[in-house]
Amino acid sequence: MVGILLTIIFITGYLAIVMEHKIRMNKAAPALVAGSLTWTIFILFSAEKEKVTEAIGTHMTDISGILFFLIGAMTIVELIDLHDGFDIITRIIRTRNKRVMLWIISLITFFLSALLDNLTTTIVMVSIIRKLIHEERDRWPFAGIIIIAANAGGAWSPMGDVTTTMLWIGNQITAFSIILKLIVPSLVCLFVPMIFATFMIKPGLVSQVNKSNSRSNDISPFEKNLVFFTGMFALFSVPLFKSLTHLPPFMAMLLALGLMWGLTEIVHRNKHEKEKGPFSVVQALRRIDSSTILFFLGILSCISALQSSGILDNWAKYLMTNLSNQSITILAIGLLSAIVDNVPLVAAVQGMYPLSLYPTDHFFWEFLAYATGTGGSILIIGSAAGVAAMGMERITFFWFLKRISLLALSGYLAGAFTYILMF
């Protein structure tokens, strides 16, 4: 009974998110309602309310870490943008040809995602295309491909995607092996959609961004370069900090934000309050999309309730039990990760199969890393990268479904087939 009610709430909330432009309601509202209601129903029908309360606390610790990470990353990116720092990159990308730019942006995203992570990379790259392309609708195809590239790039790196990191920490995979074995399938996962997208995009030049609002006259080249390179170094240091200290990534991101805050205060210390206000962290915090953060909170709360109630475990076990072929089972889990968060799915599979059955660097674990890392690209709300891009660019669910989902699916299957052939 409880499982049915929770599933109905999840599906209803999911449909409301999908239909946000039809019902004219921000997606954060149904996400928050669904997240709150799932936990409410769960605790009301539970005989062990203390355990449910403990589960909420545990999940909220994890969720708050994701939100703090997101806030920190978005604020640093906005701070760089306030100082016109991304002009350094946009000057390098000189081409205005749509097709050439699409390839350049995609390849940068792919490799940057492996060094940072897919969420931070998406935030950075969407901010860059905002500096390159004026019209919002012209940016959407680029944002869609950025999502695919970020997830594909994150899948072959132990630091690029949270699920790959989970498997790395759990000793199911090693860093060298996952890089060596998944980089080619991940490239195929990107190149197949890219080839199709190249022919889908009409040849021509992108509409340039109006430079009239540039702050270059108020920012010296030294200040611009200092904030840009320090900010990018801070973002790149997050995975290294995590590896050295074993602290959650959000601690590194908050440290980076604090250092950036102090740096910008020092840089503008001799300016009048009104002059330095537009370049402050306070201004950057005003510019980040709060509704996207609240949407994350709602949808992750809803998924965590499904996980604590055992529904996600049951879905995963059903797939593993009823699909006899190992590869098909993992492919199905990857497709399921486009609908629900891939983190609890991977956690459920980790709990079901010990290393004695599938040892470290086994085909099973590496293929799982690929499938759950790239499968989320098929729907825009199937990955953290997609949700971030959706919030920043206000991409509609149905536009993505119509224009990008089939491309993402073709890349997902092509990469999976490549991996199966190779290993």
Buried (B, 14 or more C-beta within 10 A) or exposed (E): EBBEBBBEBBEBBBEBBBBBEEEEEBBBBBBBBBBBBBBEBBBEBBEEEEEBEEBBEEBBEEBBBBBBBBBBBBBBBBBBBBBBBBBBBBEEBEEBEBBEBBBBBBBBBBBBBBBBBBBBBBBBBBBBBBBBBEEEEBBBBBBBBBBBBBBBBBBBBBBBBBBBBBBBEBEBBBEEBBBEBBBBBBBBBBBBBBBBBBEEBEEEEBEEBEEEEEBEEBBEEEBBBBBBEBBBEBBBBBBEBBBEEEEBBBBBBBBBBEBBBEBBEEBBEEEEEEEBEBBBBEBBBEEBBEBBBBBBBBBBBBBBBBBBBBBBBEBBBEBBEEBEEEBEBBBBBBBBBBBBBBBBBBBBBBEEBEEEEBEEBBBBBBBBBBBBBBBBBBBBBBBBBBBBBBBBBBBBBBBBBEBBBEBBBBBBBBBBBBBBEEE
